[in-house]
C-alpha cells in the first residue's frame, strides 16, 4: 500500500499540470451537469416493511389517480378579539379568499371552503377556520406565481383585523444555513494559517477540499431528479466532505513539511508523504465509507441515499488528497514552508557548507504534544478516570431520549407555519395537526357495512380519540378510508399508544372477519420510522464497529488498540447524544443554539450520528496512533512511542478537530431543524472524541497497557494481510536503494528548501 501510494505521490508531483487539469475538468463537467439538470420534483419518503407504508401502497393501488405527491397548504383564520369567524362580514371575507385562491393558479387541484356544510372547517367556539388547498404538483414544482398567490392570500383580511397564517409544505423552500457556515470555513482558514505559518500551506487544504466537495455536491444535484435525492442529502454530503477533505489534506501537507525538515528533496518528500500519511488517509477514509455505506442495512431509502452520497464525497476527498495535493505541492514550491523556516534552513545550510558538515534535517524538539503526553503518562489513572467520568455525566440525558420527526410545531415561533400550527391546536385540539388515516381492506370481508361500523365504534370508545370520521369506500367497494383525530399532540406517547390500539383492533378483525385495518398518515409514518430506527441501531452498530475493528486490527497489528478505539467511540457518541438531548429536547441553552421549541430528537439522529461520528473518530485514531505504531516498530519503547506520536501528531490532530468542529458548527445556523441538530451533534461529538478520548483517554490507556497494547498472536499476524500503513517496507526499500546508489545527493539537495 505505502509503496503504491508513494509512486502515485511522485507521479502526481511530476505531472502536476496534467493531474490538476483532470480534476478541474471533472469539476467543470459536474458543474455543467448540475446546472443543466432538471429540478428534483419530489422528496419522497418511504419506510419499506412497515404497516404505514403498506397502507400507503394500498391507497395508491385502490384509489388510482389520487396522487399523494401534490403539495398542500392550510390558510388559517382567527377572528378579531370578541368576534366570530362565522360573522357575516368575516365569513364573506374568507369566502372571497377561497375564490381568490381558486383563480390564482392553474396548479391548484382543490380549495375547500371552510363553511361547506359537507365538510365544515370551523372550530367549535366559532373563532377559527381554515381553508385546505391542494395542488397537482409537488412543492418543488410550484411556480413563483403560485407561491406568491398563496403568500398574499388574506392580506385584506389582515388589514381588517383578522389573524391569517399559512402552514403546510407548499411554501417549503431549500434550507438556509446562514452566515455561520461561512464563519466555519473562515475559522478553518485561520486555524490552518496558525498551524502552518504559511498562507500557501493554509490555502491548499481549503482549495482542494472545495474542489472535492464541489464535484460531489454537483454530481448529487445533477442526479437529484433521476435518483430522487432530497435537499438534506446534498447538505450532509457537503458537511462531511468539507470536513474530511480539509483534514485529509492537512495531514498530508503536514507530513510533507516534516519530510522536508528531515532533509528530503521536494519530489521525494511528496512521495513519502503520500506513501505514509496517504496510507493513513486511505484507511481513515475507508472507515468513514464503511460507516456511511452501512446505513443501507436500515433499509430506508432516504437514509440509504444520504449515506451513499456522503460516502461518495468521502471517496472523492481521499482521491483528491493522494493525487491533487501532491500536484499542488509541486506548484507551491518553497512557499509551502513559512518564511521564518525558510530563512532558518537557508542559514543552517550556509553554515553546513562553510564547515563541511552534512545537513540531515532538524532534530526532534519538544512541543505542546510531547509535554502533554508525558503529563498523561505520569498520571494515567487520574486522566482516564476524569475523561470517563466526565463523559459519563454528560451522557446521562441520553437515557431520556425521545424520538420523532419534526413537523410545523418544531418551527421557530416567529414563522407563519408555526403560528398556523398553534392556531389549529388552540381551535381544534392538540391532535388536529396529526390526524391518523385508517385504511380498511374489505376484499375478504363477509359483511362490509358491519365491519366498518364496528371499527369506527370501537375506535371512538378509545380515551385518546377526539373524532372519528365516517368511512369513505372507494368505487369498487373493496376499500374504505376514515380519519381519526387524536386528543393529544402528534408526537405524544398517548398518540403512539392510540396507533398501536387501532392496529391491535385490526388484528382481531382479521382473525374474525378477514378484513384488514391499517393506520397511516404522517403521524403513523413517524411512529413506524422511530421504531424502525430503534430496532436497527444495535445491528447497525455491531456491523460498523465489527468491520472497522477488523480494519483497525490490520492497520495496527493489535487486538487491544482497536478494542480501545471502539470503546472510546461509544463513550464519545453517547456523551454527544446526551448533549443533543439536553439542548434540543430539554431546551438547556436552547436560545444560544437557536432552538425555539424543544421537542423529540429526530429519529434519524442517533443512527446517523453513530455512522458519521464513528468514521470521523477513527480518522483521529488512525492519524495519531499510526505515528505511535511507526515509532514502536522502529525500536522505541511504548512510552517513547506515545511521546513520538504526540510530537508529530498532536498539533495536527488538534488543528484537524478544530477545523471539523468549525465546519459542523457552521450548520447550526440552518433554518431546518434536522440540519441544525446534525451540525450541533457532530460538532460536539468531534470535540468529545478528539480532545477527551483520543488526546487523553487513548494515551492513558496505552501507558497502562505498555507493550501489551501492541500484542497480536503470531498465527493471527501471519493470517492478516500487511498493507504497510506505517511505510516500514517502503522506508527499507528506499534506504536500500539509496545505499546502493550512493545517496548522499538526496540530503545535500534539500538545503535550499
N, C-alpha and C positions, 0 to 999 in steps of 0.2 A: 504493500500500500504506500509506504513512505517513498520508496524508490520510484514508483509510478507517478506519484504526485510531484516529486522532485523534478522529474522530466517535464511534466506539464508546466510547472512554475518557470523553468528555464526557457521552455519554448514560448510561453506567453510573454516573457520578458524580452526575448529576442524579436519575436514577431508581434510586437505590441500594437503596431498600426493595424495589422490585419485583425487581431483579436478585438481591438476597440471598434473597428468598423463593423464587425459581425454583430456585436452587442448593440451598437447604435442602429443598425439595420433592423434587428429584432424589435427594438423599441419603436421604431418608425412603423413597422408592419403591424404591431399590436395596436399602436395609436390609431392608425388608419382603420383597422378593424373595429375598434371601439367607436370611432367617430361615425362610421357608416352603418353600424349595426342597428337593427330596429329596436325600439324601446321594449323592455320587458312588459308584457301585457298582463301578467298575473304574478301573484306571490303566494302560490298555493301552499296549503298546509295540510298534510295528511299523516295519519298515525296508523299504519297497517297493523291488522291483528286486533284492534280494539273494537268494542261494541259501538262506540260513537262513529267510527269510520264505517263499519258495516251498515249502520243506519243511513249514513250519508250516501253510501254507494247504492243502497236500496231506493232512496229517494230519487237519485239520478236515473235509475232504471225504470221505476214505476211512474214517475212524473216527467216524461220527456218534454224537452223544450223549456223547462223552468231551470235556467242556469243559476247556480249559486255563486258564480264568479262576479256578478254585477255589483257595482258599488251601491252603497246605501247611505242615507242620512236621515237625521231627525231634527226638525226645526221645532224647538220647544218654546212655548209662550207662557208667561206668567202675568196675570192681570195686575194692574197697579194696586197699591195698598188700599184695602177696603172695597175693591171691586171684584166682579166675577168675570171670568173669561167668556162665559155664556151670555153676558150682557149684550144687547143688540149691536151697539157700536163696536165692541171688541170682537164679537163673532163675525161681524161684517168685515172687519179689518183682516182677520185670519183667513176667511174665505177668499178674500181678494188676493192674498198671498198664495193661496192654493192655485188660483187661476194664473197668477204671475209665474209661478214655478212651472206649470204645465206648458206655458207658452215660451218659456225661457230657453229651452234647449231641445234639439231633436234626439238627444241621447237619453232622454227621460223614458223610463219604462212605465212608471205609475206614480201618481201622487195621491195619497189617501187623505181625504177631508176629515178632520177630527170630529166634525159634527154629523158624519154619516151615521144614520141610525143603525145600520147593519153592523158596523164596527166602530163604535164611538171611541175616541181617544181623549177623553176629558176626565180629570181627576174627580173623586167623589165630592170634594169640597168646592168644585167648580172654579178653582183659581188657576189651574194649569191645564194645558192642552199641547198636543204635538202633531205635526204633520210628518207622515212617513213618506220618504222619497226613495225610489229605487231606480237604477239606471241599467241600460242594456249592456254596458261595458264596465270593465274593472276601473278602479280608481286611477291606475296608471294611464288609462286611455282617455280619461276625461279631458276635454279641451279647456283652455283657459276661459273661454266664454261661458262654458257650463259651470266651471268653478266660481266665476265672478257672479253669475246669476244666483247661485246658492248663497254665496257670501253676502250679497246685497239684499237677500230676502229678509223682509222685516225691518228695513231701515225706517220706513214711515211709521211702523208700529212702535219702534223705539222712541222716535220723536214724540209720539203720543203718550209715552209714559210706561208702555209695556216693556217687560224684560224678554229679550229674544236671544236665545243661544242655539248653536248648531253643533251636533255631535254626529258620530258615525265615521266611516272610512272614506267617504267621498272627498274630503278635504285633506286626506293623508298626503304628506309630502316626504321627500327624502330627508332623513335625519341630519341635523346640523351638529357639527362637533364644536363649533365656536372657535374663539381665538386661542383657547387653551391648547389645542392641537399644535398650532404654530409655535406657541411658547414651549411645548415639549421638545420640538425639533431644535429650537434656539438653545434650550438648556443642553441638549445633546451636543450641539456645536461648541458651546462654552466648555463643557467637560472634556471634549476631545482636544481643544486648544490647551487647556491646563495640563492634560495628560502628556501630550506630545511636545508642547512648546513650539509648535510649528503650524502655521496656517495651512500649509500644503498637506501635511500629515493629518491634520484635523479635518480638512475638507474632503479628503479622499474617501473615508468611510461613508460620509454623508452622500456624496455624489453616487458612489457605486450602489449604496442601499436604495437610493431613489430610482436608479435605473432598473434594478431588480424589481422593486415594488411597482414601478410604472409599467413594466412588461406584464407582471402578474395581474394587476388590477385591470389593465386594459384588456387583457385576454378574458378575464371574468366578465367585463362589461360587454365585450363582443359576443360572448356565448350566453349572456343572461337570458335572452329571449328564447334561444333554442333549448337550453337546459333548465329553464325556469329557475334561475338563480335570484334570490331576493337581495334587497339592498344591504341587509346585515352581512351577507356572505362577503361582499367586496370590502366592507368596513373591517371585518375580522381579519381578512387576508392582509389588508393594508397595515393594521395594527401589529400583527405578528411579523409580517415580512419586513417592515421598517425596523422593528426592534432587533430581530436576529441578523438582519442584513448589516446594520451598524456594528453589532457585536462581533460577527464573524470577521468583518474587515478589520476591526480594531485588533483582534488577536493576531491576525497575520501581519499587519503593519508593525505591531509591537515586536513580534518575533523577528521580522526583517531588520528592524533597527538594532535588536540585540545581536543578530548575526554580523551586522556591520561593525558593532562595537567589539566583537571578538576578532576582527581582522579579515573578514571575507570581502572579496570584490563583489560588486553590486549584483551581477547576474547569478553568481554562486549563492549570495545571500538570499536572493529571491527564491531560488530553487530549494534551498534548505528550509526557508520559512514555510513554503507551501508543503514541503515534504514532512515537516514536523507539526507546526501549528495547523497546517491544512488537513493533516490526518485527524487531528482532534476536532476540527470543524466538520469534517465529513461524518464522523461518528456522533458528534453532538447533534448535527442536523438530522441524522438518521433516527435518533431517539425522539426528536420533535415530530418527524414524519410518522413514526410508529404510533405516537400518542394521538396525533390528529387523524390519521387514516383509520385508527382503531375505533373511531366514532361510528364507523359503519356497522359495528356489531349491535348498536342500539336499534337499528332498523327503523329509523325515522328519516325520510328522505331529506328534509330541510337540514337536519343535523349532519347527515352524510355529506351533503353538498358543501356545507360550511367547512367541514373537516378536510375534505379532499381539496377544496380550493385553497385553503390556508396551507395545506401540506405542499401543494404545487408551488406556492410562493416561497416556501422554505427551501424547496429543491433549487429554485432559481437563485436564492440567496447564497446557497452553497456553491453553485456553479460560478456565480459572479465572483465569490471570494477566491476560488482557486484558479481562475483564469483572468478576469478583468483586473483584479487587484495587482497581480504581478505585472500586468501590462502597464497599468497606471504608475506603478513604482518605477518602471523604466522611463516614463515621461517625466516623472518628478525629479529625477537626478539627485543631486546633493541636497536639494531643498526639503527632502523628506526628514532630514535631521535639523534640529534647531540651530540658529546661527551661533549661539553660545557653544554648542557642542562641536560645530564645525571648526570654530576658532581654536578650541581646546585641542582637538585632534590634529589640526594643522601644526600647532605649536609643538605637540608631542612628536609628530613626525619629523619636524625640522631638528629637534633636539636629538632624536634617534639617529638621523642621518649624520649629524655632526659628531656623535660619539661612536658611530659604527654599530649601535645596538639594533636588534631586530624587533620591530613593533608587532606584538602579538595580540593586541587588544586590551581593553580595560579590565582591571582586576575587579572581582566582585566587591561590592560595597554594601554596608548595612543601610537599610531604609526602614520606612514605617512597617512594611510587611515582615521583615526579619525580627524587628523589636516586638511586634505583636505576637508572632509565632512563639518566640521564646517566653513571653509572658504566659501564653496559654499552656505551654509545656511545663512551666513551673507550677501552675495551679490548674491542672486539667479537670480535677473533680469539681472544683468550685465553678469553673466556666461551664462545664457540662450541666451541672445542676441548675445554674442560673438560666441557661438557654432553654432547657427542657421545661422547667417550672414556669418561666415567663411565657413561653408559647402555649403551655397548657392552660394557664389562666385566661389568655386571650381567646383560646378555643372554646371556653365554657358556653358562650351564647350559641354555638353551633348545635348544642343539644336541644335548643328551642326552635330549630329550623322549621319554617312553614313554607311550602312551595305552591306556586300557582303561576298563571300567566297574566301579564298586565292588561288592563282594559282602560277605558277612558277615566275610570276612577283613580288611576295611578298618575294621570297627567297633572302638571302644576295647576294650582287653584286659580291662576290668573288666565288660563286658556278657556276658550269657548267650549270645547268638547267636555272639559271637566265641569264647567258651570252647567251645561246641559245635563250631564250625568247626575249632578246633585239635585237639579230641579226635578228630574224624573223620580229620583229616590224619595224626595220630600213629598211629591204629589201623588205618587202611585205605589210607594213602598220600596224598601231596600232591595227586594228581589226582582223588581221590574227590569233592571238593567241586565239581568242574567236569566232570561227565560229558557226553559228546557223544552226541547222539541221531542214529542213522543211519536214514534212510528210503529204502526201495528201491521204486521204481515198476516193477512187473513186467508191466504191461499189454502191452508189446511184446516181452516176452521169450519165447524159444522153449523154454528148459529152465530153469524157475524154480528147482528144487532145486539144480541145478549152479551156477547164478549165485550163490545165497545162500551155498553152501559156499565158492565161490571168494572172495567178498567177505570173509567172516569170516576165512578162512585167510590171505588177503593182508594184511589189517589186523593180524592177530595177529603177523605177522612184523615189523611196524614196531617199531623200537627204542624209540619213545616211548609204546608201548601197554602197559598193565598187564593189562587184562582186556577181552575182547570177549564179550558175552552172546549166546546163540543167537538167531537171528532169530525174530520172532513175527509170522506172517502174520495179516491180517485175515480176516473171514468170507468175503469174496468171493475171497480168494486173489490179488488183484492188487497188494497192497502188503504190505510187511513192515517191521518196525522192530527195531532192535537198539541196544544201548548199548556205548559204548567208554569205558573208564576210562583216562585218560592216566596216565603215570608222574609227570608234572610238574605244577606249580601251574597253575591255570586261566589266569592272566594271564602265563604264561611264553612266551618265544619258541618253545620246543620244542613246546608245545601248539598254538600258531599254525601251526607247520610241519606238525604232525600233521593238522590240519584241511585244509590245502591238499593234503597227500599223499592223503588219502581222496578228496578231490574230483578229483584227477588220476586216481585209480583209476576213479572213476565215469565220467570222460570216455572212458577206454579201453574200459570195459564197454559204454557206449552205442554206440560205434562198432562193436564186435564183435558184441554180442548184442541191443542195443535197450533193455536195462534201464537205468534211470537211478538214480543214487545221490546222495542229498542228505545234508548234515550240518546239524543244527540243535541246539537246546538253548541255554541261557543263555550258555554259553561261546562257541559258534559265533556267536550273535547279537552278542555283544560284539565279537568279532573283525571281523565284517562291518560293524558300526556304526563302529568305529575307522577301518577302511579307507575307508568312505564319507565320513567326516569329513575324512580326509586328501585325498581326491580333490576334495571340494567347496570346500576352503579357498581355493585360489587363484582359482577362478572367482568365488566369493562376494566375495573381497577386491577383485577387479577391478571387479565390478559396483557395490559400495558406494562404493569410492573414486572410481570414474568418475562416478557420478551426483552424488556430493557435490562433486566437483571442478567440475562444470558449475554446480551450485547456487552454490558459493562464487565462481565467476567472475562470475556475475550480481550477487552481493551486493557484491563488492569492485571490480568493473570492472578486473580484473587477471588476468594469467596466472601470474606468479611467486608471488604471495601464496597462492593455492590450492595450488600445487605445493608450496610450503614447508610449508603446513599438513598436506598428506597425508604428506609425507616425515617430518615431525616426529611425526605419529601413529604411523607404522610403527615408528619408533625407540622410542617410549614403550611400545607394546604388546609389542614383542619383549623389551624390558627387563623388563616386568611378567611376561611368560611365563617368563623366566629366573628371576625371584624365586619364582614359583609352583613351578617345578621344584625349586629349591634347598630350599624349605621342605617341600613335600608329597611329593616323590619322593625327594630325598636325605635329608630329615629335619633339615636345618640349622634350628636354633631351633624345631624342631617342638614341643617342650614348651611354649614361650611361646605358641603359637597352638593348642594342644590337639590336635596331630597325634600320636596314639599309635602309629600304624602307617603309616610311609611306604610309598608304592606308586605305581603308574602314575597319571598325570594323567587325569582323566575325559575321555573322547573328545570330549564336547561343549564342554569348557572353552575350547580355543583359538578356535573359530569363534564361540562366544558372547561371548568377551572382545573379539574383533575387532569384532563388531556393536555391542555396548553401548559399549565404550570409544571407538570412532570417533565415535559420536553425541555422547557427552559431551565428548570432546576438541574437537569442532567448536563446542560451546557457548562454551568459553573463547576460541576463535579469533574467533568472531563478536562476542562481547561486547567483547573487548579491541581487536581490530583495527578494528571498525566505528567506534569513537571516533577512532582514528588517521585512518582514511579521511575521516571527517567533518571533522576539523581540516584535513586536506590539501586537500580540495576547497574549503574556505573561505579558502585562501590561505596557510596556514602551510607552512614548509619541511618536507621529510621528517624532519629531525631534531627540529624543534619539534612536528611531528605525533606522533612517538613519545612525546615527553615529555607532551604533552597527553593522549594515550591512557592513559598510566600515571597521570597526575594524577587522572583521573576513574575509571579502571577497575581499577587495581592492587589497591586495598584491597577493592573489591567482589569481584573475581575471587578474591583470596586467601581472603576470608571464604566465598565460594561453594565453593571447593575444600575448605577445612577442613570445612565442613558435609557435603559429599558424602562425603569420606573418613570422617567420623564415622558417617554413616548406613550406609555399606557395611561399615565395620569392625564395626558392631554385629551383623552377621550371622555374624561369625566364631565367635560363641558358640553357633551352631546345633548341634543333635545330629546333623544329617545332613551327611555329608561333602561332598556336592555344594554345598549352600548355604554351608558353611564356606569351601570353596575359591573359590566365586564371590565371596563377600564379601571375602576377602583379595585376590584377583586384581584386582577392580575398585577397591578402596581404594588398592592400591599403584600401579595404573595411573594413577588420577587424580592421585596425588601426583607421579609422574614427569612426567605430561603438563602439569599446571598449573604446577608450580614449576620444573621443569627446561626443558621445551620451550617453553611459552607465555610464561613470565616471564623466561627467559634466552636460549634459542636464538632465539626469534622476534624480539625487539628487536635481537639481534646481527646476524641475517641482514638485517633491514630497514635497519639502519645501514650495512651493507656495500653493499647494493643502491642506497640513496638513491632518486632519482626513478624508477630503473628498476623498482622494486618495484611501481609503480602504472601501468606501461605496458600498454596494450591497443591492438592495431591498430584503426585507425579503422573499417575495414569490419566488424570483429567488434563494436566498440562500437555501431555502428548496428544490427547484426543482433540483438544481445542485448536482451531486454526490460529496462526500467528500473523497478524496484519502489520506488525512492526509500527504501532502507533507512535511510540517514543522515538522512532528513527534510529534505533541502535544498529540494525543491519545496514541502513543507509550510511550512517557515520563510519562504520568499519569499512564499508566498500570505498567510500570517498577517501578515507585516511590511507587505505591500502593503495589506491590509485595515485594519491599524492606522493606516497613514499616511493613508488616505482618510477614516477616521473620527475622526481626531484622538485618538490613543490614549494620551495621557499618563495616562489614567484607570487603565489596567491596572497601570502601575508604582506609582502612588500608592496603589492599594488593597492592596498587599502589605505595607505597613509593619506591620500588626498580626499578621502570620503568625509 
